Amino acid sequence: GERDGKQYHYTVPSPTSYPFQWFWDSCFHAIILTRLGEIDQAKSEIESLLVWQDEEGFLPHIIFWDSSKMKLLPPHWNWLETKPFLSFLPLMPKPKTSAQIQPPVIAQAVERIFEARPDKDWLKEILPKLILYHDWLERFRDPDKDGLITIIAPFESGLDQNPAYDQVLGLETAPQAREVLKRNRGVMLRNKLLGYRPKLINAFGKFSVEDVLVNSTYGQSLNSLARMATICGKEADSDRFKSRAEKVTEALLAKCYDQKEGIFWSIYGREEKPAKVKTLSSLLPLILTDLPEEVVGRLIDEHLTNPEEFFLPFPIPSVAKDERVFSPSGEEEGGGPSPLWRGPTWINTNWFLTQGLKLHGCDQLAKEIAQKTKSLALKHGFREYFNPLTGEPGRWSAKSLGWSALVIDL
C-alpha cells in the first residue's frame, strides 16, 4: 500500500477471508517474521500500522489499504466500524481505517524485533509513537481511572462474539448466530451515530466492558514499553509505565478475580457486573509477571488442566466444555457457522497461554500444549480454528490464516 508517496508492506490475515490489515494480526505477523529471520519485513509490518496513527495517538484495528474491497451497502461491518462518512454516496471517497481498537500487543512485537536485531536508532524512532498510543488508551479508554481500559464494541477484544458479552448485549443463553450478529451491529451503529467520540460513548454507549484478555495484554504491553523506555534512556517514562502495569494487575485482582471460583471475569457497565462465562479470557492473566502464585495455581489446577473445562484432547478451547454455549465445531445444529470464539481452539491464544505457563515455571505443561498445537498445524495447515475434541479444522474456519503460524514460535 502507498501513503503520502511512500510504499508500505503488510500481511493480510487470510487472502480470501480477511483481505485488509488487522492490528493485532499484524503484531503477530511481525513476531512470526522475526522468528523466521525476516527482520526488515517485520519492521515494515509495524511501520505500516503506525503510519495511520492520528495526532492524539489512536491506532485503528483495521486499515483498508485496498478500499475497493470494502462493502458499504446494505450497512456492513466495514461501514459501521468507521467514523461518520458519506462514503456510501456515489463518487465519495471510502474511509481508510476503522474507528475501533484491538488488544494492545504492538509493544510486545516491537520488543521482539529489537531483541532479534538491537537497532537502537529504529527503536528511538518507534518508541514515541508507542508511548503516544498507550497514553491515548489511558486518556480515552479508562474513564474511571482504575487502571483497566474499556472496550466499546465486541470486535475490539479480538474475540468478536465471545459469549461473555451475551449478557452485556441482553441475549439469552446460547443465542443463535444471527441474533448475536444483530446485537453486535446495533452496538456499532450506535457508536457510529455518536461519531466514535470517546466522551459521548462513555456517556451514552450501550456496550462498556473491561475485558480480561484486553487488559492482560495491556499490562503485558506496559511492561514491554517500560523495558524499551529504559533502553532508550527514558527513565521517567519507564517508571510510569511500570507503575501503570502494576495498577492493571491490582485492578484485575480487585475487580475481576472471583475468590470463590478461582477465575477471572470481565466486568461491564457502570455497576461493573461480572460476566460469568468461563472463556479463555478468564485464564489470560497468566501472562502477567506479577500475578500472585496462589492465583496462578488455582487458574491452572482448577481450570486450565481440568478435563471437564479447558484441558481437552486438543487444548485450549475458547470456552470451557461445561458451559452451555460450548460449540467445539464452530457450527450450529443446522450446519451454519455458530458465533465465533464459542468452543474451538485457536493458535494465537495458545501462544499467549504457553508464554504465561513458562513465565510461572510450568514448562512441561507449556510444552505439552505447544506440541499438541503443533500437531494441528502439521496435519491441517494454518487454519483459523480447530475442534478441541477431534483436532479437525472447523468447516467455516478460514484457510491460510497468518497468525496460526505462531506455532513456529511455540
SETORGU-243033 format. One record per residue (C-alpha): y, x, z; residue number from 0. Coordinates in nm, 2 decimals, always signed. Each point is the difference from the previous one (the first is absolute). Layout:
N
ATOM      py      px      pz  num
ATOM       Y       X       Z  NUM
...
This chain:
410
ATOM      py      px      pz  num
ATOM   +0.00   +0.00   +0.00    0
ATOM   +0.36   +0.10   -0.05    1
ATOM   +0.31   -0.04   +0.22    2
ATOM   +0.35   +0.14   -0.05    3
ATOM   -0.13   +0.21   -0.29    4
ATOM   -0.28   +0.17   +0.21    5
ATOM   -0.37   -0.05   -0.05    6
ATOM   -0.22   -0.09   +0.30    7
ATOM   -0.38   -0.02   +0.02    8
ATOM   -0.20   -0.23   +0.23    9
ATOM   -0.36   -0.14   +0.03   10
ATOM   -0.07   -0.37   -0.04   11
ATOM   -0.24   -0.14   +0.26   12
ATOM   -0.22   -0.15   -0.28   13
ATOM   +0.08   +0.00   -0.37   14
ATOM   -0.13   -0.36   -0.05   15
ATOM   +0.07   -0.17   +0.33   16
ATOM   +0.31   +0.18   +0.14   17
ATOM   +0.21   +0.14   -0.28   18
ATOM   +0.31   +0.09   +0.20   19
ATOM   +0.08   +0.26   +0.28   20
ATOM   -0.08   -0.11   +0.35   21
ATOM   +0.15   +0.18   +0.30   22
ATOM   -0.30   +0.08   +0.23   23
ATOM   -0.23   +0.03   -0.30   24
ATOM   +0.22   +0.28   -0.13   25
ATOM   +0.00   +0.17   +0.34   26
ATOM   -0.38   -0.01   +0.00   27
ATOM   +0.00   +0.13   -0.36   28
ATOM   +0.22   +0.29   +0.10   29
ATOM   -0.25   +0.09   +0.28   30
ATOM   -0.29   -0.02   -0.25   31
ATOM   +0.18   +0.21   -0.26   32
ATOM   +0.08   +0.26   +0.27   33
ATOM   -0.37   +0.01   +0.10   34
ATOM   -0.08   +0.06   -0.37   35
ATOM   +0.25   +0.29   -0.01   36
ATOM   +0.24   -0.19   -0.23   37
ATOM   +0.30   +0.08   +0.22   38
ATOM   +0.27   -0.05   -0.27   39
ATOM   -0.13   -0.34   -0.09   40
ATOM   -0.02   -0.09   +0.37   41
ATOM   +0.36   +0.09   +0.04   42
ATOM   +0.09   -0.20   -0.31   43
ATOM   -0.17   -0.30   +0.15   44
ATOM   +0.23   +0.02   +0.31   45
ATOM   +0.31   +0.07   -0.21   46
ATOM   -0.07   -0.30   -0.22   47
ATOM   +0.01   -0.22   +0.32   48
ATOM   +0.31   +0.16   +0.15   49
ATOM   +0.21   -0.03   -0.32   50
ATOM   +0.01   -0.38   +0.07   51
ATOM   +0.13   +0.04   +0.36   52
ATOM   +0.32   -0.20   +0.05   53
ATOM   +0.31   +0.13   +0.18   54
ATOM   -0.10   -0.14   +0.34   55
ATOM   -0.35   +0.15   -0.02   56
ATOM   -0.22   -0.29   -0.11   57
ATOM   -0.31   +0.08   -0.21   58
ATOM   -0.17   -0.28   -0.20   59
ATOM   -0.37   -0.07   +0.01   60
ATOM   -0.02   -0.05   -0.38   61
ATOM   +0.19   +0.18   -0.28   62
ATOM   -0.02   -0.19   -0.33   63
ATOM   +0.04   +0.31   -0.23   64
ATOM   -0.13   -0.20   -0.30   65
ATOM   +0.17   -0.34   +0.07   66
ATOM   -0.15   -0.14   -0.32   67
ATOM   -0.32   -0.06   +0.20   68
ATOM   +0.19   -0.21   +0.26   69
ATOM   -0.08   -0.37   +0.03   70
ATOM   +0.30   -0.22   +0.09   71
ATOM   -0.07   -0.36   -0.09   72
ATOM   -0.14   -0.21   +0.14   73
ATOM   +0.12   +0.16   +0.33   74
ATOM   -0.23   +0.29   +0.03   75
ATOM   -0.05   +0.27   +0.27   76
ATOM   +0.20   +0.25   -0.21   77
ATOM   +0.31   -0.23   +0.00   78
ATOM   -0.04   -0.11   +0.37   79
ATOM   -0.03   +0.36   +0.12   80
ATOM   +0.35   +0.10   -0.13   81
ATOM   +0.35   -0.06   +0.11   82
ATOM   +0.18   -0.30   -0.17   83
ATOM   +0.03   +0.06   -0.37   84
ATOM   +0.05   -0.22   -0.30   85
ATOM   -0.26   +0.20   -0.18   86
ATOM   -0.20   -0.31   -0.09   87
ATOM   +0.27   -0.09   -0.25   88
ATOM   -0.01   +0.12   -0.36   89
ATOM   +0.15   +0.34   -0.07   90
ATOM   +0.05   +0.08   +0.37   91
ATOM   -0.14   +0.33   +0.13   92
ATOM   -0.30   -0.02   +0.23   93
ATOM   +0.02   +0.15   +0.35   94
ATOM   -0.15   +0.35   +0.03   95
ATOM   -0.13   -0.01   +0.36   96
ATOM   -0.12   -0.24   +0.27   97
ATOM   +0.20   -0.07   +0.31   98
ATOM   -0.29   +0.04   +0.24   99
ATOM   -0.15   +0.30   +0.18  100
ATOM   -0.35   +0.13   +0.06  101
ATOM   -0.16   +0.20   +0.28  102
ATOM   +0.21   +0.31   +0.05  103
ATOM   -0.24   +0.28   -0.09  104
ATOM   +0.23   +0.22   -0.22  105
ATOM   +0.07   +0.26   +0.28  106
ATOM   -0.37   +0.05   +0.04  107
ATOM   -0.03   +0.06   -0.38  108
ATOM   +0.29   +0.25   -0.01  109
ATOM   -0.14   +0.19   +0.30  110
ATOM   -0.34   +0.03   -0.18  111
ATOM   +0.17   +0.14   -0.31  112
ATOM   +0.20   +0.25   +0.21  113
ATOM   -0.31   +0.11   +0.19  114
ATOM   -0.17   +0.07   -0.33  115
ATOM   +0.29   +0.19   -0.15  116
ATOM   +0.27   +0.09   +0.26  117
ATOM   +0.31   -0.05   -0.23  118
ATOM   +0.28   -0.02   +0.26  119
ATOM   +0.27   -0.05   -0.27  120
ATOM   -0.18   -0.31   -0.13  121
ATOM   -0.05   -0.12   +0.36  122
ATOM   +0.37   +0.04   +0.08  123
ATOM   +0.09   -0.20   -0.32  124
ATOM   -0.24   -0.28   +0.09  125
ATOM   +0.04   -0.02   +0.38  126
ATOM   +0.35   -0.16   +0.01  127
ATOM   -0.13   -0.29   -0.21  128
ATOM   -0.30   -0.05   +0.23  129
ATOM   +0.24   +0.00   +0.30  130
ATOM   +0.22   -0.26   -0.17  131
ATOM   -0.30   -0.22   -0.07  132
ATOM   -0.14   +0.01   +0.36  133
ATOM   +0.35   -0.06   +0.14  134
ATOM   +0.03   -0.31   -0.23  135
ATOM   -0.33   -0.13   +0.14  136
ATOM   +0.13   +0.04   +0.35  137
ATOM   +0.34   -0.15   -0.08  138
ATOM   -0.11   -0.30   -0.21  139
ATOM   -0.36   -0.07   +0.11  140
ATOM   +0.01   +0.04   +0.37  141
ATOM   +0.24   -0.28   +0.10  142
ATOM   -0.11   -0.02   +0.37  143
ATOM   +0.01   +0.39   +0.03  144
ATOM   -0.34   +0.01   +0.16  145
ATOM   -0.12   +0.29   -0.22  146
ATOM   -0.22   -0.22   -0.23  147
ATOM   +0.10   -0.09   -0.35  148
ATOM   -0.03   -0.34   -0.15  149
ATOM   -0.14   -0.12   -0.33  150
ATOM   +0.15   -0.30   -0.17  151
ATOM   -0.28   -0.09   -0.24  152
ATOM   -0.38   +0.05   -0.01  153
ATOM   +0.02   +0.24   -0.29  154
ATOM   +0.20   +0.24   +0.20  155
ATOM   -0.30   +0.09   +0.22  156
ATOM   -0.20   +0.11   -0.31  157
ATOM   -0.27   -0.24   +0.13  158
ATOM   +0.13   -0.29   -0.21  159
ATOM   -0.20   -0.29   +0.13  160
ATOM   -0.11   +0.14   +0.34  161
ATOM   -0.14   -0.30   +0.20  162
ATOM   +0.21   +0.11   +0.30  163
ATOM   +0.29   -0.16   -0.19  164
ATOM   -0.16   -0.34   -0.03  165
ATOM   +0.14   -0.13   +0.33  166
ATOM   +0.34   +0.15   -0.09  167
ATOM   -0.01   -0.21   -0.32  168
ATOM   -0.12   -0.31   +0.18  169
ATOM   -0.34   +0.01   -0.17  170
ATOM   -0.32   -0.14   +0.14  171
ATOM   -0.30   +0.23   +0.06  172
ATOM   -0.17   +0.13   -0.32  173
ATOM   +0.24   -0.15   -0.25  174
ATOM   -0.07   +0.01   -0.38  175
ATOM   +0.17   +0.27   -0.21  176
ATOM   +0.23   -0.25   -0.18  177
ATOM   +0.15   -0.11   +0.33  178
ATOM   +0.05   +0.35   +0.12  179
ATOM   +0.17   +0.10   -0.32  180
ATOM   +0.22   -0.31   +0.01  181
ATOM   +0.12   +0.09   +0.35  182
ATOM   +0.06   +0.36   -0.10  183
ATOM   +0.20   -0.11   -0.29  184
ATOM   +0.21   -0.23   +0.22  185
ATOM   +0.08   +0.30   +0.23  186
ATOM   +0.12   +0.21   -0.29  187
ATOM   +0.20   -0.29   -0.15  188
ATOM   +0.18   -0.05   +0.33  189
ATOM   +0.08   +0.37   +0.02  190
ATOM   +0.13   +0.00   -0.35  191
ATOM   +0.23   -0.29   +0.07  192
ATOM   +0.13   +0.19   +0.29  193
ATOM   +0.07   +0.29   -0.23  194
ATOM   -0.25   +0.23   +0.17  195
ATOM   +0.28   +0.07   +0.25  196
ATOM   -0.16   +0.13   +0.32  197
ATOM   +0.25   -0.17   +0.24  198
ATOM   -0.04   -0.34   -0.17  199
ATOM   -0.38   +0.04   -0.01  200
ATOM   +0.00   +0.10   +0.37  201
ATOM   +0.20   -0.32   +0.08  202
ATOM   -0.16   -0.25   -0.24  203
ATOM   -0.32   +0.15   -0.13  204
ATOM   -0.33   -0.17   +0.07  205
ATOM   -0.22   +0.31   -0.01  206
ATOM   +0.06   +0.27   +0.26  207
ATOM   -0.29   +0.22   +0.10  208
ATOM   -0.02   +0.32   +0.20  209
ATOM   -0.32   +0.11   -0.17  210
ATOM   -0.24   +0.25   +0.17  211
ATOM   -0.09   +0.18   -0.32  212
ATOM   +0.36   +0.04   -0.12  213
ATOM   +0.11   +0.12   +0.34  214
ATOM   -0.29   +0.24   +0.04  215
ATOM   +0.09   +0.17   -0.33  216
ATOM   +0.36   -0.01   +0.10  217
ATOM   -0.07   +0.19   +0.32  218
ATOM   -0.22   +0.25   -0.19  219
ATOM   +0.28   +0.04   -0.26  220
ATOM   +0.27   +0.07   +0.27  221
ATOM   -0.22   +0.28   +0.14  222
ATOM   -0.04   +0.15   -0.35  223
ATOM   +0.38   -0.03   -0.05  224
ATOM   +0.06   +0.18   +0.34  225
ATOM   -0.22   +0.29   -0.10  226
ATOM   +0.17   +0.04   -0.34  227
ATOM   +0.34   -0.02   +0.16  228
ATOM   -0.09   +0.29   +0.23  229
ATOM   -0.11   +0.20   -0.30  230
ATOM   +0.34   -0.06   -0.16  231
ATOM   +0.19   +0.10   +0.32  232
ATOM   +0.11   -0.36   +0.08  233
ATOM   -0.10   +0.00   +0.36  234
ATOM   +0.22   -0.29   +0.10  235
ATOM   -0.16   -0.22   -0.27  236
ATOM   -0.35   +0.13   +0.11  237
ATOM   +0.07   -0.10   +0.36  238
ATOM   +0.12   -0.35   -0.08  239
ATOM   -0.30   -0.07   -0.24  240
ATOM   -0.24   +0.12   +0.27  241
ATOM   +0.16   -0.23   +0.24  242
ATOM   -0.02   -0.29   -0.24  243
ATOM   -0.37   +0.07   -0.07  244
ATOM   -0.07   -0.01   +0.38  245
ATOM   +0.19   -0.33   +0.02  246
ATOM   -0.22   -0.15   -0.27  247
ATOM   -0.32   +0.08   +0.19  248
ATOM   +0.16   -0.13   +0.32  249
ATOM   +0.10   -0.33   -0.16  250
ATOM   -0.34   -0.05   -0.17  251
ATOM   -0.17   +0.05   +0.34  252
ATOM   +0.25   -0.23   +0.18  253
ATOM   +0.02   -0.28   -0.25  254
ATOM   -0.30   +0.01   -0.23  255
ATOM   -0.29   +0.14   +0.21  256
ATOM   -0.23   -0.26   +0.16  257
ATOM   -0.13   +0.15   +0.32  258
ATOM   -0.27   -0.26   +0.04  259
ATOM   -0.14   +0.03   -0.36  260
ATOM   +0.07   +0.38   -0.04  261
ATOM   +0.17   -0.05   -0.34  262
ATOM   +0.34   -0.03   -0.17  263
ATOM   +0.15   -0.32   -0.14  264
ATOM   +0.30   -0.02   -0.24  265
ATOM   +0.28   -0.22   +0.15  266
ATOM   +0.23   -0.25   -0.17  267
ATOM   +0.31   -0.21   +0.04  268
ATOM   +0.27   +0.02   +0.26  269
ATOM   -0.26   -0.08   +0.27  270
ATOM   -0.21   +0.30   -0.12  271
ATOM   -0.32   -0.20   +0.00  272
ATOM   -0.32   +0.19   -0.05  273
ATOM   -0.19   -0.07   -0.33  274
ATOM   -0.35   +0.02   +0.15  275
ATOM   -0.22   +0.08   -0.30  276
ATOM   -0.21   +0.32   +0.01  277
ATOM   +0.09   +0.19   -0.32  278
ATOM   +0.00   +0.37   -0.07  279
ATOM   +0.37   +0.00   +0.09  280
ATOM   -0.11   -0.05   +0.36  281
ATOM   -0.16   +0.35   -0.01  282
ATOM   +0.27   +0.19   -0.18  283
ATOM   +0.18   +0.13   +0.31  284
ATOM   -0.29   +0.26   +0.00  285
ATOM   +0.21   +0.20   -0.24  286
ATOM   +0.26   +0.06   +0.28  287
ATOM   -0.02   +0.33   +0.18  288
ATOM   +0.13   -0.13   +0.33  289
ATOM   -0.23   -0.31   +0.04  290
ATOM   -0.15   +0.01   +0.35  291
ATOM   -0.37   +0.12   +0.02  292
ATOM   -0.11   -0.32   +0.17  293
ATOM   +0.15   -0.22   -0.28  294
ATOM   -0.16   +0.23   -0.27  295
ATOM   -0.34   -0.04   +0.18  296
ATOM   +0.02   -0.38   +0.01  297
ATOM   +0.10   -0.03   -0.37  298
ATOM   -0.29   +0.21   -0.10  299
ATOM   -0.27   -0.11   +0.24  300
ATOM   +0.07   -0.37   +0.02  301
ATOM   +0.12   -0.07   -0.36  302
ATOM   -0.03   +0.27   -0.27  303
ATOM   -0.36   +0.09   +0.08  304
ATOM   -0.10   -0.35   +0.08  305
ATOM   -0.25   -0.12   -0.27  306
ATOM   +0.11   -0.36   +0.06  307
ATOM   +0.36   +0.09   -0.08  308
ATOM   +0.09   +0.30   -0.21  309
ATOM   -0.30   +0.24   -0.01  310
ATOM   -0.18   -0.16   -0.30  311
ATOM   -0.23   +0.18   -0.24  312
ATOM   +0.31   +0.11   -0.21  313
ATOM   +0.28   +0.01   +0.25  314
ATOM   +0.29   -0.07   +0.06  315
ATOM   +0.05   -0.36   -0.09  316
ATOM   +0.35   -0.13   -0.02  317
ATOM   -0.09   -0.29   +0.23  318
ATOM   -0.26   +0.00   +0.28  319
ATOM   -0.33   -0.16   -0.08  320
ATOM   +0.02   -0.24   +0.28  321
ATOM   +0.33   -0.15   -0.11  322
ATOM   -0.03   -0.34   -0.18  323
ATOM   +0.21   +0.13   -0.29  324
ATOM   -0.23   +0.29   -0.07  325
ATOM   -0.07   +0.00   -0.38  326
ATOM   -0.19   +0.32   -0.09  327
ATOM   -0.03   -0.05   -0.37  328
ATOM   +0.37   -0.09   -0.06  329
ATOM   -0.11   -0.33   -0.16  330
ATOM   +0.03   -0.36   +0.09  331
ATOM   -0.29   -0.24   -0.01  332
ATOM   +0.09   -0.12   -0.35  333
ATOM   +0.00   +0.35   -0.14  334
ATOM   +0.37   +0.06   -0.01  335
ATOM   +0.17   +0.28   +0.19  336
ATOM   +0.06   -0.05   +0.37  337
ATOM   +0.33   +0.12   +0.15  338
ATOM   +0.01   +0.38   +0.02  339
ATOM   -0.08   +0.20   +0.31  340
ATOM   -0.23   -0.25   +0.16  341
ATOM   -0.32   +0.20   +0.03  342
ATOM   -0.06   +0.26   -0.27  343
ATOM   +0.02   +0.38   +0.07  344
ATOM   +0.29   +0.19   -0.15  345
ATOM   +0.00   +0.38   -0.04  346
ATOM   +0.37   +0.06   +0.10  347
ATOM   -0.04   -0.16   +0.34  348
ATOM   -0.33   +0.19   +0.06  349
ATOM   +0.21   +0.31   -0.08  350
ATOM   +0.25   -0.09   +0.27  351
ATOM   -0.27   -0.08   +0.26  352
ATOM   -0.20   +0.31   -0.06  353
ATOM   +0.32   +0.20   +0.06  354
ATOM   +0.04   -0.18   +0.33  355
ATOM   -0.35   +0.06   +0.11  356
ATOM   +0.03   +0.38   -0.07  357
ATOM   +0.33   +0.00   +0.17  358
ATOM   -0.17   -0.12   +0.32  359
ATOM   -0.30   +0.22   -0.02  360
ATOM   -0.25   -0.24   -0.16  361
ATOM   -0.10   +0.23   -0.28  362
ATOM   -0.36   -0.12   -0.04  363
ATOM   +0.10   -0.37   -0.03  364
ATOM   +0.28   +0.10   -0.25  365
ATOM   -0.26   +0.19   -0.20  366
ATOM   -0.24   -0.29   -0.01  367
ATOM   +0.27   -0.24   -0.12  368
ATOM   +0.12   +0.25   -0.26  369
ATOM   -0.35   +0.05   -0.14  370
ATOM   -0.06   -0.37   -0.03  371
ATOM   +0.33   -0.04   -0.17  372
ATOM   -0.08   +0.29   -0.24  373
ATOM   -0.33   -0.18   -0.09  374
ATOM   +0.20   -0.30   -0.11  375
ATOM   +0.22   +0.20   -0.24  376
ATOM   -0.30   +0.20   -0.14  377
ATOM   -0.20   -0.31   -0.08  378
ATOM   +0.28   -0.24   -0.12  379
ATOM   +0.31   +0.21   -0.08  380
ATOM   +0.35   -0.04   +0.14  381
ATOM   -0.01   -0.38   +0.05  382
ATOM   +0.26   -0.20   +0.19  383
ATOM   -0.23   -0.12   +0.27  384
ATOM   -0.37   -0.02   +0.10  385
ATOM   -0.23   -0.24   +0.18  386
ATOM   -0.06   +0.15   +0.34  387
ATOM   -0.35   -0.16   +0.02  388
ATOM   -0.14   +0.11   -0.34  389
ATOM   +0.24   +0.27   -0.12  390
ATOM   +0.05   -0.18   -0.33  391
ATOM   +0.35   -0.02   -0.14  392
ATOM   +0.15   -0.34   +0.01  393
ATOM   -0.01   -0.20   -0.33  394
ATOM   +0.38   -0.02   +0.01  395
ATOM   +0.05   +0.35   +0.12  396
ATOM   +0.23   +0.21   -0.23  397
ATOM   -0.16   +0.29   -0.19  398
ATOM   +0.14   +0.36   +0.00  399
ATOM   +0.21   -0.06   +0.31  400
ATOM   +0.20   +0.31   +0.07  401
ATOM   +0.01   +0.01   +0.38  402
ATOM   -0.38   -0.03   +0.01  403
ATOM   +0.00   +0.36   -0.11  404
ATOM   +0.10   +0.08   +0.36  405
ATOM   -0.38   +0.03   +0.05  406
ATOM   +0.04   +0.36   -0.11  407
ATOM   +0.22   +0.06   +0.30  408
ATOM   -0.27   -0.12   +0.23  409
